[in-house]
Amino acid sequence: MLLCMADSETPSTPLHSVSVAGAVVREDGRVLAIRRADNGAWEPPGGVLELTETVEDGLRREIFEETGLKVGVDQLTGVYKNMTRGIISLVFRCHPESGAEHLSDESTAVAWLTPAEVIDRMSEAYAIRILDALHPGGPAHIRSHDGRRLTAIRAGEFDAR
């Protein structure tokens, strides 16, 4: 990308972090979630992508580290930007392949949740990632949020009671 600027202007250096998360869906429709050790929040498993790994390898690594499960990656279902912290999150629908759920240093609980439980336990910014992944087939969703709430949403699209 070529930047044109006046003599007095300096280039802006974007400071974004890229993370990956998995909406791991079982055959019965339940979705894997963890309760984070650092803040007690329920979220899909995932984390920061390492510089030396591919997106899918990083996703598989994060899910395995946090839950003990090995997964197959099916498709990208959403791209989400935390406008407050500058984090871009790529969320993929996955399916469990092997392993057994366990806790880690990063999780205090691992559970298979129904869509209704996802809405009840997760903040809007994380629940929508799961809900988007439960309706695959179309193009990936692109959304932004402030860390808890979506910054733009269509009427009736999400009910965060």
C-alpha positions in Angstrom: 0.0 0.0 0.0 1.4 3.4 -1.0 0.8 6.3 1.4 0.9 9.8 0.1 1.4 12.5 2.8 2.4 16.1 3.1 5.8 17.0 4.6 4.3 17.6 8.0 2.3 14.3 8.2 3.7 11.1 9.6 2.4 7.7 8.6 0.0 6.0 10.9 1.1 2.5 12.1 -1.9 0.2 12.6 -1.6 -1.6 15.9 -3.9 -4.6 15.5 -3.7 -8.0 17.1 -5.2 -11.0 15.2 -6.9 -13.8 17.2 -8.7 -17.0 16.2 -11.6 -18.7 17.9 -13.5 -21.9 17.2 -17.3 -22.4 17.3 -16.9 -26.2 17.9 -20.3 -27.7 17.1 -21.3 -31.3 18.1 -23.8 -33.4 16.1 -26.5 -32.6 18.7 -26.1 -28.8 18.1 -24.3 -28.0 21.3 -21.3 -25.7 21.1 -18.0 -25.8 23.1 -17.3 -22.9 25.4 -14.9 -22.1 28.2 -15.1 -19.9 31.2 -11.9 -17.8 31.2 -9.7 -18.0 34.3 -8.7 -14.3 34.0 -12.1 -12.7 34.0 -14.7 -15.4 34.5 -16.4 -14.7 31.1 -17.8 -17.5 28.9 -16.3 -17.5 25.4 -15.6 -19.8 22.5 -12.0 -21.2 22.9 -9.3 -19.3 21.0 -6.5 -16.8 21.3 -3.8 -14.8 19.7 -2.4 -16.1 16.4 1.4 -16.7 16.6 3.5 -15.1 13.8 5.0 -18.4 12.7 1.8 -20.4 12.4 -1.0 -20.7 9.8 -4.5 -19.5 10.8 -5.8 -23.1 11.0 -2.8 -24.4 12.9 -3.2 -21.6 15.4 -6.9 -22.3 15.8 -6.3 -26.0 16.4 -3.5 -25.2 18.9 -5.6 -22.7 20.9 -8.6 -25.0 21.1 -6.5 -28.0 22.2 -4.6 -25.9 24.8 -7.8 -24.6 26.4 -10.0 -27.6 26.1 -8.1 -30.8 25.4 -10.0 -31.4 22.1 -8.6 -31.9 18.6 -10.9 -30.3 16.0 -11.4 -30.2 12.3 -11.8 -26.7 10.8 -14.9 -26.4 8.6 -15.3 -22.8 7.5 -14.8 -19.1 8.4 -18.0 -17.8 9.8 -17.1 -14.3 10.9 -14.6 -11.5 11.3 -15.0 -9.4 14.4 -13.2 -6.2 15.4 -13.0 -5.0 19.0 -13.0 -1.2 18.3 -11.7 -0.4 21.8 -8.7 -2.7 21.8 -7.8 -3.1 18.1 -8.3 -6.9 18.0 -9.4 -8.6 14.9 -10.9 -12.1 15.6 -11.4 -14.7 12.9 -14.0 -17.2 14.0 -14.4 -20.7 12.4 -17.0 -23.3 12.6 -15.3 -26.5 13.7 -16.2 -30.1 14.6 -14.7 -32.3 17.4 -12.4 -35.1 16.2 -10.7 -36.6 19.3 -9.6 -35.9 22.8 -11.4 -35.3 26.1 -12.4 -32.0 27.7 -10.1 -30.7 30.4 -9.4 -27.5 32.2 -6.2 -25.5 31.6 -4.4 -22.5 33.1 -6.7 -20.4 30.9 -10.1 -22.0 31.7 -12.0 -22.7 34.9 -14.8 -24.6 33.1 -15.4 -26.3 29.8 -19.0 -27.0 28.7 -21.1 -27.9 25.7 -23.8 -25.2 25.6 -27.2 -25.0 23.8 -27.7 -21.8 21.7 -30.0 -20.5 24.5 -27.3 -21.1 27.1 -24.8 -19.2 24.9 -27.1 -16.2 24.9 -27.6 -16.4 28.7 -23.9 -16.9 29.6 -21.9 -14.9 27.0 -21.7 -11.2 26.4 -23.3 -10.1 23.2 -19.9 -9.6 21.4 -19.1 -13.3 22.0 -22.5 -14.9 21.8 -23.0 -13.5 18.3 -19.9 -15.3 17.1 -21.5 -18.6 18.1 -24.9 -17.7 16.7 -23.3 -16.7 13.4 -21.4 -20.0 13.2 -24.6 -22.0 13.8 -26.0 -20.7 10.4 -23.2 -21.6 8.0 -23.5 -21.5 4.2 -23.5 -17.8 3.4 -20.6 -15.4 3.4 -18.8 -14.8 6.6 -20.3 -12.1 8.9 -18.3 -8.9 9.5 -19.1 -7.2 12.8 -17.6 -4.7 15.2 -18.0 -4.3 19.0 -16.7 -2.5 22.0 -15.6 -5.6 23.9 -19.1 -6.4 25.2 -21.8 -5.1 22.9 -22.1 -4.9 19.1 -21.7 -1.4 17.6 -24.2 -2.0 14.9 -26.9 -4.5 14.7 -30.1 -5.0 12.7 -33.4 -5.0 14.6 -34.3 -8.5 15.8 -31.0 -10.0 14.8 -29.8 -10.7 18.3 -31.7 -11.0 21.6 -29.3 -10.7 24.5 -31.8 -11.0 27.4 
